[in-house]
Amino acid sequence: MKGIDVSKHNGAVNWTSAAAAIDFAIIRAGYGKTYVDPWFERHLAGAQAAGLRVGVYHYSYALTVEDARAEARHLLDIINGRKFDMPLWFDMEDADGYKAKKNFTFSWPNISAITQAFIDTIRAAGYQCGVYASKSWLEDYINVDADAIWLAQWSSKPNYAGHFDVWQNSDSGTVPGVTGKVDTNILYTEFWTGQEEEEEMKVYTHTDQMPDWAQDTFYRLIEAEIVKVDAKGEIAVQECSVQPMVYLDRLCSGQIEKLPEAIKALQEK
């Protein structure tokens, strides 16, 4: 699958045009312990509205383990409980020379410890966490327990010997809807497959627990007396899983005018 990663440096993106050429986008949320990318919310909303799979990354300026934990908490504050189609990404590099200027120790133990501290803090909040790094950093500095690896190697073919899930193959790609050059990527792991299967199997005992996409169909099921709830919104007759909504959506092929026919088919089962 083809995709791009973007930040404020890319400016406005016509995501509808971009979606004709790509399948996913990884968007910078911020960097350091306080900075929020001013284009994050706009890029996120645009990419999701265009139907793209979406991920989020954080550029790190961490010099210590405590810095990394603070950066992870900052990222969690930015995303505010929202879920995405892939792990949150920790961007570990020194693109602008900040670490070198601060007499940072470029060593396997130091960088691995900092990276692992970020990962562990993100995981403690219920998210998966992956690492973005160059081939040389992955080989020389990073040996961690991460949920995914995003390899940066600008070449026609990657030759990194380790496992990786996403390959950033260029920093000078061209994509419709994006002005100028943009980072391009190839994704090999469909992280969301397991997430969607898990969502389909979730069971709810109260209407407020249901995801927004399921609630409209659920209320139509109530009207059809397939499920019932009491005055407090608690499911009275039986527990209701998301599966009926998924089933109906597939019967309708996404066309809401077919919903009554689909409900009737479900009643007859």
C-alpha positions, 0 to 999 in steps of 0.5 A: 500500500502506498502512502505519505507522511506530512507535517506543517512543512507540507502546508495545505493538502487536497486530500481528495486528490491525494486519495486517488494515488495513496492509501494511507497518511501518517501525520505529525502530531508534534515534537518535543515536550510541548509543541503541537503541529499547527496543521495536525488537526486539519491534516487528520480531518482531511485524510480521514474524510478522504477515506485514507488509513491514518497514523500519527507520529511524534518527532523526538528531541528527547535527551534522556529517559525522562524527556522521552516519557514527557514527550509520550505524555505530550503526544497522548494529550494531543491525540486525547483518546482517539484511535488510529489505523496503526500504532503511534510512531516515535520518530527517533533521529537527529535531522536538525543536529539538535542532539549533537549540539547538546552533546548527546551520547549516540550509543546503543544503550542510551538511544535504546533506553530513551526509545523504550521509555517512550514506547512503554509510556504509550503502551501503558495508555493502551496504545501500540507504539512503533519506531521510525528510524533510518537504516543506520540508526536501526542497525547501530543504535536501536534494539527495543521491544516495539510493536512496529518498525518504520524504516527510512531508507531512500532508495529503489530497494530496501536492504535492511536485514531486520523486520520492518512494517513500513518503508519510507522510500523517498523524501522527494516524492510527488503526489496529487494534491500535495504542493512540492515534494513529499515523503512517500512510503510503502506499508506492508502490514495492515495493522487495522485488520485485527482491530476491525475484527475485535470491534465487530466482536465487542459486546455492549450493555448500554447504548452510550457504549456503542461507536457512533457509526453503529448507533443510527443502525442500532436505533433502527433495530430498536424500532424494528423490535430486533433489540430492546432497551429500557428507559435508561438506555440499558439493553433489556432483552439481550446483549447486542454486539456490533455484529448486527450493524456490520451484517446490515451494513454489508447487506445494504452495501453502504446504501441507507435506502436499503436498510429497511430491506436489510432489517427485514432479512435479519428478522427472518434469520 
